[in-house]
Amino acid sequence: MDVSVLFLAMPQLTKHLDPSPTAALWILDSYSFVIAGLLITMGALGDRLGRRRLLLVGATVFGAGSMLAAFAQGPAMLIAARALMGFGGATLLPSSLAIISTMFAEERERSRAIGVWTAAFSGGAAVGPIVGGLLLHHYWWGSVFLINVPVVVALWLAAPLLPADSRAPDAGNAPFDLVGVGLSVGGILGAVYTVKHAALSGVNATAVAVGVLSLALLVGFVVHCIRAEHPLVDIRLLRNPTFAVAICTTLAAMMSLAATTYLINEYLQSVTGRDPLNAALLGIPMAATVCAFSLGSARIVTRLGVRGAFITALAVCATGMAVLQWTGVHDGLWAFLAGTTIAGIGYGTAFSLVSVVAVGSVPPERAGAASGISETAFELGQALGLALLGSLAAVVFARTLRPDDSPYRGTLTDAIAEAGGNTELVETAKSAFMTGMHTALGTAAVILVIMAVVTTMVLPRRTGTAPSTS
């Protein structure tokens, strides 16, 4: 809910805080970068300290960060608040999935429960923009962050209904892998920073230096986990081709979804001139299909098998991205509705399937660490989608708007404001944005198709349910 509301609020936020294009992407990305860097650590920490305890502590931090974000006085303060929210959010995802794995030991029940868990994401995506649109219609942009506070309070009130705290049986005996924590956090944060920096500023000495360092840290992390007696992550999980495909599918699908959600909200508000509430209502069909097919993914796997379900989900997502190429400045609403609805079918199936595979591939006592890997892929995919595909759209927009001069450094909102009511200049800016959006979404479609081909080659033809590596 929080992420979808922020996408909706970005046009108003940009007008009031006036962030640079780089700062605007950091406002979106800082949450995902921090959460990506800490998910593996928090998953393992929940296995040791107790999943319910970590869930409640993380929710409190998340709520505090939301309050700080709501009253941010500038881009830097908002970026810091989003980072604090990422710290809290990193505890919520692996803890909740691990709690589900201990509540539902039987595979069919667990798959159904994870479908509900996945549908909660899309349900939040559906409800968030509607509530956010109403708030933005009556209040200032910061009000959208206050949505999180009553949810956190409700979680604390409902805490007694959760099962008794669970943790890994050997949690008290094995030392916590602090070396693995340092290597994983440093490597992941360095990698996403390098990608973002290179996408926005080009490949320079800073990008190369940080990239080399992050690569060395990630290689060191893998080597350490292979050799350590009690590693932060059991690298052997990635030897399972189904689990490896699930992680890569998550990256590809989340890159596509994050870029799509960000760009279409900008399209609906800044290009077609719709208000936030109207834009939110037009986003409901995609959220509804994600929700419905998250709940129905178990039936799809029964009919097609894991391999067939993965391939079909990726192909459907790519088809939705292709249909969105028919959107235009003055027409193409049908393409928007059809493309996002089709893509939602694929996303719902893929995300639920990925979560089932992640939790089902390990014994319950390692569920936190395994779901940490899975959720890291979710958050990395979102961060990379905004950093790579979002930056690609921005670069194409800038070079299309000013093909002969130095590239334009502002956003579409800036370009429209600078046009000063000149209809021709406004139309040129909107057309340039559409070119950038179509390029980014077309690239996302190509990535999804490549992943579908890789899945076809890697997974055996008879892949029914997620095999266990326990």
Disulfide bonds with the S-S distance in Angstrom:
none
